[in-house]
């Protein structure tokens, strides 16, 4: 039976380099953690929070995602709002896939990665990678997501009045070398689209994770040694 196996693993987080696990904050709400709902700063930002539904690599709602919300630490949220305003002036909008991720949700991701019997979404998300290798850089030990400083996102082209997602060469959460930001195998148009996002994010202090074109962390992180664990509601 496909299921998440819960364990006492230390804050194992998705999509970042390996480092010492941060301390877990006692904060139980976004307000206590000093986080802001991004839609209170830029109401027109497009939220497509995949883990609050079944359209993600696990094929189900991820524990902790009770609602499709985007919370980020205050300075990170304000920086992302500036990115949105900059792109809006050129006819584009951000499409946000994930922001703050509860530490308990990360534990569920790692449990899923260890469950080799669950391969139901392999064809869509990791067709060319053995699931046992997903812990080698795609699902890793720590991530800015649970520290409130990392966001996954793409870009919508709204210049003709109808918004459509720019072609980035792969879908979000496609675990494959083709999703590496600088992969030379993508088309010229896809390179331009990735560069558009990269330039806009870097201009406001976000650094890209080279294995995932969608993954950006604000630098310097406001609370680099602290992770948070409250549900999205």
C-alpha beads as a LAMMPS data file, in Angstrom:
LAMMPS data file: protein, C-alpha beads

233 atoms
232 bonds

1 atom types
1 bond types

-500.0 500.0 xlo xhi
-500.0 500.0 ylo yhi
-500.0 500.0 zlo zhi

Masses

1 110.0

Atoms # bond

1 1 1 0.000 0.000 0.000
2 1 1 1.317 3.470 -0.879
3 1 1 1.686 5.641 2.214
4 1 1 3.999 8.026 4.028
5 1 1 6.011 6.326 6.770
6 1 1 6.540 8.649 9.731
7 1 1 9.811 8.518 11.684
8 1 1 11.980 10.536 14.068
9 1 1 14.322 11.719 11.322
10 1 1 15.880 15.114 11.996
11 1 1 14.447 17.855 9.729
12 1 1 15.234 16.297 6.388
13 1 1 14.278 18.840 3.791
14 1 1 13.695 18.850 0.043
15 1 1 15.914 20.338 -2.632
16 1 1 19.044 21.832 -1.108
17 1 1 22.608 21.066 -0.196
18 1 1 23.435 18.929 2.836
19 1 1 24.214 20.822 6.049
20 1 1 23.618 20.581 9.782
21 1 1 19.952 20.384 10.697
22 1 1 18.658 23.717 12.028
23 1 1 17.004 24.092 15.420
24 1 1 13.220 23.801 15.439
25 1 1 11.398 26.996 16.400
26 1 1 8.567 26.785 18.961
27 1 1 6.479 29.120 16.747
28 1 1 3.050 27.636 16.006
29 1 1 1.700 30.323 13.669
30 1 1 3.073 32.491 10.849
31 1 1 2.779 35.534 13.102
32 1 1 4.863 33.937 15.839
33 1 1 7.468 32.969 13.243
34 1 1 7.604 36.481 11.763
35 1 1 6.228 35.317 8.423
36 1 1 3.970 37.114 5.982
37 1 1 1.331 35.818 3.574
38 1 1 2.660 36.977 0.197
39 1 1 -0.840 37.779 -1.089
40 1 1 -1.142 40.558 1.517
41 1 1 1.719 42.340 -0.264
42 1 1 0.934 41.456 -3.893
43 1 1 -2.665 40.204 -4.238
44 1 1 -2.239 39.490 -7.956
45 1 1 0.561 36.954 -7.516
46 1 1 -0.471 33.560 -8.927
47 1 1 -0.439 30.795 -6.303
48 1 1 -0.210 27.235 -7.604
49 1 1 0.755 25.482 -4.363
50 1 1 1.132 21.934 -5.644
51 1 1 1.563 20.125 -2.329
52 1 1 -1.873 21.291 -1.129
53 1 1 -3.380 19.039 -3.814
54 1 1 -2.577 15.798 -5.599
55 1 1 -0.775 17.351 -8.600
56 1 1 2.713 16.681 -7.264
57 1 1 5.358 13.957 -7.264
58 1 1 3.744 12.106 -4.337
59 1 1 0.333 11.985 -6.019
60 1 1 -1.502 13.161 -2.898
61 1 1 -1.927 16.091 -0.520
62 1 1 1.236 16.410 1.552
63 1 1 0.754 16.426 5.353
64 1 1 0.945 19.994 6.670
65 1 1 -0.537 21.568 3.543
66 1 1 -4.067 22.197 4.797
67 1 1 -4.478 25.177 2.459
68 1 1 -2.674 26.579 -0.624
69 1 1 -0.861 29.406 1.151
70 1 1 2.509 31.090 0.649
71 1 1 4.229 32.245 3.844
72 1 1 7.732 33.705 3.914
73 1 1 9.785 35.550 6.514
74 1 1 9.075 39.282 6.340
75 1 1 12.205 40.418 4.437
76 1 1 11.895 37.503 2.014
77 1 1 8.232 38.252 1.331
78 1 1 9.005 41.921 0.657
79 1 1 11.821 40.950 -1.717
80 1 1 9.526 38.588 -3.614
81 1 1 6.897 41.322 -3.810
82 1 1 9.488 43.538 -5.487
83 1 1 10.193 40.791 -8.021
84 1 1 6.485 40.540 -8.795
85 1 1 6.175 44.300 -9.277
86 1 1 9.219 44.377 -11.542
87 1 1 7.882 41.587 -13.744
88 1 1 4.367 43.025 -13.756
89 1 1 5.702 46.253 -15.269
90 1 1 6.894 44.158 -18.241
91 1 1 3.693 42.151 -18.626
92 1 1 4.652 39.082 -16.604
93 1 1 3.598 37.565 -13.270
94 1 1 5.118 35.055 -10.895
95 1 1 3.583 31.585 -10.614
96 1 1 4.400 30.308 -7.107
97 1 1 4.572 26.559 -6.501
98 1 1 5.875 26.444 -2.909
99 1 1 7.078 28.790 -0.168
100 1 1 7.422 27.940 3.517
101 1 1 7.294 24.162 3.981
102 1 1 6.576 22.729 7.460
103 1 1 9.336 20.538 8.857
104 1 1 6.830 17.712 9.311
105 1 1 6.022 17.926 5.593
106 1 1 9.706 17.454 4.856
107 1 1 9.761 14.315 6.980
108 1 1 6.913 13.050 4.791
109 1 1 8.906 13.781 1.626
110 1 1 11.878 11.817 2.901
111 1 1 9.641 8.928 3.972
112 1 1 8.147 8.921 0.467
113 1 1 11.627 8.830 -1.087
114 1 1 12.481 5.761 0.989
115 1 1 9.255 3.973 -0.001
116 1 1 10.470 2.256 -3.177
117 1 1 7.123 0.501 -3.629
118 1 1 5.475 3.846 -4.392
119 1 1 6.359 4.651 -8.009
120 1 1 2.957 5.911 -9.192
121 1 1 4.245 9.321 -10.349
122 1 1 7.588 8.156 -11.786
123 1 1 6.600 8.688 -15.447
124 1 1 5.684 12.327 -14.792
125 1 1 8.369 13.444 -12.358
126 1 1 11.466 11.229 -12.492
127 1 1 11.285 8.963 -15.578
128 1 1 15.053 8.837 -16.064
129 1 1 16.198 8.742 -12.429
130 1 1 16.095 5.722 -10.130
131 1 1 13.985 6.653 -7.107
132 1 1 16.823 5.558 -4.831
133 1 1 18.894 8.415 -6.310
134 1 1 16.377 11.142 -5.481
135 1 1 18.100 11.660 -2.135
136 1 1 21.263 12.642 -4.048
137 1 1 20.486 16.340 -4.467
138 1 1 16.767 16.394 -5.230
139 1 1 15.538 15.376 -1.777
140 1 1 18.261 16.360 0.666
141 1 1 18.832 16.880 4.350
142 1 1 18.147 20.599 4.779
143 1 1 16.327 23.291 2.831
144 1 1 15.518 26.956 3.061
145 1 1 11.844 26.079 2.583
146 1 1 11.418 25.165 6.252
147 1 1 13.484 28.207 7.217
148 1 1 11.019 30.508 5.455
149 1 1 13.561 31.841 2.962
150 1 1 13.114 29.648 -0.114
151 1 1 10.509 29.734 -2.865
152 1 1 9.748 27.577 -5.927
153 1 1 8.244 29.445 -8.838
154 1 1 7.873 30.044 -12.554
155 1 1 6.682 32.922 -14.750
156 1 1 3.382 33.677 -16.485
157 1 1 3.328 35.702 -19.697
158 1 1 0.357 38.078 -19.461
159 1 1 1.367 40.552 -22.162
160 1 1 -1.644 39.838 -24.395
161 1 1 -4.107 39.907 -21.511
162 1 1 -4.234 36.131 -21.081
163 1 1 -1.710 34.628 -18.713
164 1 1 0.112 31.453 -19.761
165 1 1 3.092 29.717 -18.217
166 1 1 6.406 30.311 -19.943
167 1 1 8.059 27.183 -21.321
168 1 1 10.969 26.435 -18.998
169 1 1 11.975 23.160 -20.622
170 1 1 10.598 20.932 -17.862
171 1 1 7.652 21.033 -15.475
172 1 1 8.109 22.043 -11.830
173 1 1 9.612 19.262 -9.675
174 1 1 10.884 17.342 -12.685
175 1 1 13.762 15.407 -11.124
176 1 1 16.149 15.138 -14.028
177 1 1 19.345 16.802 -15.301
178 1 1 17.178 18.581 -17.892
179 1 1 15.834 20.718 -15.032
180 1 1 19.311 21.944 -14.122
181 1 1 19.151 25.685 -14.651
182 1 1 22.080 25.875 -17.086
183 1 1 21.444 22.594 -18.923
184 1 1 22.561 23.225 -22.546
185 1 1 20.075 20.716 -24.004
186 1 1 17.072 23.052 -23.716
187 1 1 15.967 25.309 -26.571
188 1 1 16.990 28.931 -27.011
189 1 1 13.503 30.086 -26.014
190 1 1 13.565 27.954 -22.870
191 1 1 16.981 29.393 -21.980
192 1 1 15.639 32.922 -22.378
193 1 1 12.673 32.126 -20.167
194 1 1 14.870 30.655 -17.434
195 1 1 17.165 33.664 -17.686
196 1 1 14.199 36.028 -17.342
197 1 1 13.287 34.404 -14.037
198 1 1 16.904 34.147 -12.913
199 1 1 17.634 37.827 -13.585
200 1 1 14.457 39.026 -11.875
201 1 1 15.116 36.944 -8.763
202 1 1 18.829 37.736 -8.519
203 1 1 18.078 41.456 -8.743
204 1 1 16.264 41.208 -5.397
205 1 1 18.764 38.997 -3.590
206 1 1 17.608 35.468 -4.435
207 1 1 20.143 32.764 -5.338
208 1 1 19.212 29.869 -7.589
209 1 1 19.789 26.186 -6.774
210 1 1 21.594 24.939 -9.887
211 1 1 19.808 21.566 -10.044
212 1 1 16.344 23.149 -10.199
213 1 1 15.466 26.158 -12.382
214 1 1 12.476 26.963 -10.103
215 1 1 14.266 26.965 -6.727
216 1 1 15.517 30.220 -5.147
217 1 1 16.739 31.147 -1.656
218 1 1 16.975 34.680 -0.324
219 1 1 20.501 35.641 0.755
220 1 1 21.533 36.187 3.440
221 1 1 18.858 34.064 5.068
222 1 1 17.156 35.890 7.963
223 1 1 17.138 32.798 10.233
224 1 1 19.667 30.353 8.747
225 1 1 19.826 28.186 11.878
226 1 1 16.078 27.928 12.533
227 1 1 13.386 25.773 10.949
228 1 1 9.648 26.077 11.533
229 1 1 6.846 23.544 11.803
230 1 1 3.279 24.799 11.670
231 1 1 0.620 23.784 9.120
232 1 1 -0.427 25.951 6.201
233 1 1 -3.943 27.170 6.908

Bonds

1 1 1 2
2 1 2 3
3 1 3 4
4 1 4 5
5 1 5 6
6 1 6 7
7 1 7 8
8 1 8 9
9 1 9 10
10 1 10 11
11 1 11 12
12 1 12 13
13 1 13 14
14 1 14 15
15 1 15 16
16 1 16 17
17 1 17 18
18 1 18 19
19 1 19 20
20 1 20 21
21 1 21 22
22 1 22 23
23 1 23 24
24 1 24 25
25 1 25 26
26 1 26 27
27 1 27 28
28 1 28 29
29 1 29 30
30 1 30 31
31 1 31 32
32 1 32 33
33 1 33 34
34 1 34 35
35 1 35 36
36 1 36 37
37 1 37 38
38 1 38 39
39 1 39 40
40 1 40 41
41 1 41 42
42 1 42 43
43 1 43 44
44 1 44 45
45 1 45 46
46 1 46 47
47 1 47 48
48 1 48 49
49 1 49 50
50 1 50 51
51 1 51 52
52 1 52 53
53 1 53 54
54 1 54 55
55 1 55 56
56 1 56 57
57 1 57 58
58 1 58 59
59 1 59 60
60 1 60 61
61 1 61 62
62 1 62 63
63 1 63 64
64 1 64 65
65 1 65 66
66 1 66 67
67 1 67 68
68 1 68 69
69 1 69 70
70 1 70 71
71 1 71 72
72 1 72 73
73 1 73 74
74 1 74 75
75 1 75 76
76 1 76 77
77 1 77 78
78 1 78 79
79 1 79 80
80 1 80 81
81 1 81 82
82 1 82 83
83 1 83 84
84 1 84 85
85 1 85 86
86 1 86 87
87 1 87 88
88 1 88 89
89 1 89 90
90 1 90 91
91 1 91 92
92 1 92 93
93 1 93 94
94 1 94 95
95 1 95 96
96 1 96 97
97 1 97 98
98 1 98 99
99 1 99 100
100 1 100 101
101 1 101 102
102 1 102 103
103 1 103 104
104 1 104 105
105 1 105 106
106 1 106 107
107 1 107 108
108 1 108 109
109 1 109 110
110 1 110 111
111 1 111 112
112 1 112 113
113 1 113 114
114 1 114 115
115 1 115 116
116 1 116 117
117 1 117 118
118 1 118 119
119 1 119 120
120 1 120 121
121 1 121 122
122 1 122 123
123 1 123 124
124 1 124 125
125 1 125 126
126 1 126 127
127 1 127 128
128 1 128 129
129 1 129 130
130 1 130 131
131 1 131 132
132 1 132 133
133 1 133 134
134 1 134 135
135 1 135 136
136 1 136 137
137 1 137 138
138 1 138 139
139 1 139 140
140 1 140 141
141 1 141 142
142 1 142 143
143 1 143 144
144 1 144 145
145 1 145 146
146 1 146 147
147 1 147 148
148 1 148 149
149 1 149 150
150 1 150 151
151 1 151 152
152 1 152 153
153 1 153 154
154 1 154 155
155 1 155 156
156 1 156 157
157 1 157 158
158 1 158 159
159 1 159 160
160 1 160 161
161 1 161 162
162 1 162 163
163 1 163 164
164 1 164 165
165 1 165 166
166 1 166 167
167 1 167 168
168 1 168 169
169 1 169 170
170 1 170 171
171 1 171 172
172 1 172 173
173 1 173 174
174 1 174 175
175 1 175 176
176 1 176 177
177 1 177 178
178 1 178 179
179 1 179 180
180 1 180 181
181 1 181 182
182 1 182 183
183 1 183 184
184 1 184 185
185 1 185 186
186 1 186 187
187 1 187 188
188 1 188 189
189 1 189 190
190 1 190 191
191 1 191 192
192 1 192 193
193 1 193 194
194 1 194 195
195 1 195 196
196 1 196 197
197 1 197 198
198 1 198 199
199 1 199 200
200 1 200 201
201 1 201 202
202 1 202 203
203 1 203 204
204 1 204 205
205 1 205 206
206 1 206 207
207 1 207 208
208 1 208 209
209 1 209 210
210 1 210 211
211 1 211 212
212 1 212 213
213 1 213 214
214 1 214 215
215 1 215 216
216 1 216 217
217 1 217 218
218 1 218 219
219 1 219 220
220 1 220 221
221 1 221 222
222 1 222 223
223 1 223 224
224 1 224 225
225 1 225 226
226 1 226 227
227 1 227 228
228 1 228 229
229 1 229 230
230 1 230 231
231 1 231 232
232 1 232 233
